[in-house]
Amino acid sequence: MYAKCSECEAQINVPDDAVSGEIVTCPDCGLNYEVVKGENEVSLRLAESMSEDWGE
C-alpha cells in the first residue's frame, strides 16, 4: 500500500504486514508517520516526536 506524505506529497510505502503504531518514514523529506489500522482501512498520522526531559 502507498500513502502520500502531507509535507512533500511523496509516495510512502506502507508494508502489507504493518501493525498499528508502527512508524514509517517519508523517503524524500524524512517525516515520520504512525500507521493506524481500522477494520477495513490503513491510514497514516503524523508521529509525535519524542524528546528528552532531562529529568525535569
C-alpha positions in Angstrom: 0.0 0.0 0.0 1.1 3.5 -0.7 0.2 6.8 1.1 1.0 10.4 0.3 3.2 12.5 2.5 1.4 15.5 3.8 4.5 17.6 3.7 6.1 16.9 0.3 3.5 14.7 -1.3 6.0 11.8 -2.0 4.7 8.3 -2.0 5.3 6.4 1.2 5.4 2.6 1.1 3.4 1.0 3.9 4.1 -2.7 4.2 1.2 -5.1 3.9 2.1 -6.6 7.3 2.4 -3.2 9.1 0.8 -3.1 12.5 -0.9 -0.2 14.3 1.7 2.0 16.0 4.4 1.1 13.5 6.5 4.1 12.3 7.1 4.6 8.6 9.3 7.4 7.2 8.9 9.5 4.1 11.8 8.7 1.7 12.0 12.3 0.5 11.7 14.6 3.5 12.2 12.2 6.4 8.9 13.0 8.2 7.7 10.1 10.4 4.2 8.7 10.3 2.4 6.3 12.6 0.4 3.5 11.0 -3.3 3.4 12.1 -5.2 0.3 11.2 -9.0 0.3 11.2 -11.3 -2.6 10.4 -11.1 -2.1 6.6 -8.5 0.6 6.1 -5.0 1.7 6.9 -4.1 5.3 7.3 -1.1 7.4 8.5 -1.0 10.1 11.1 1.9 12.4 11.9 4.1 10.7 14.6 4.6 12.6 17.8 8.3 13.5 18.2 10.0 12.1 21.3 12.1 14.5 23.3 14.2 14.1 26.4 13.0 15.8 29.5 16.5 15.7 31.2 14.9 14.7 34.5 12.8 17.8 34.8 
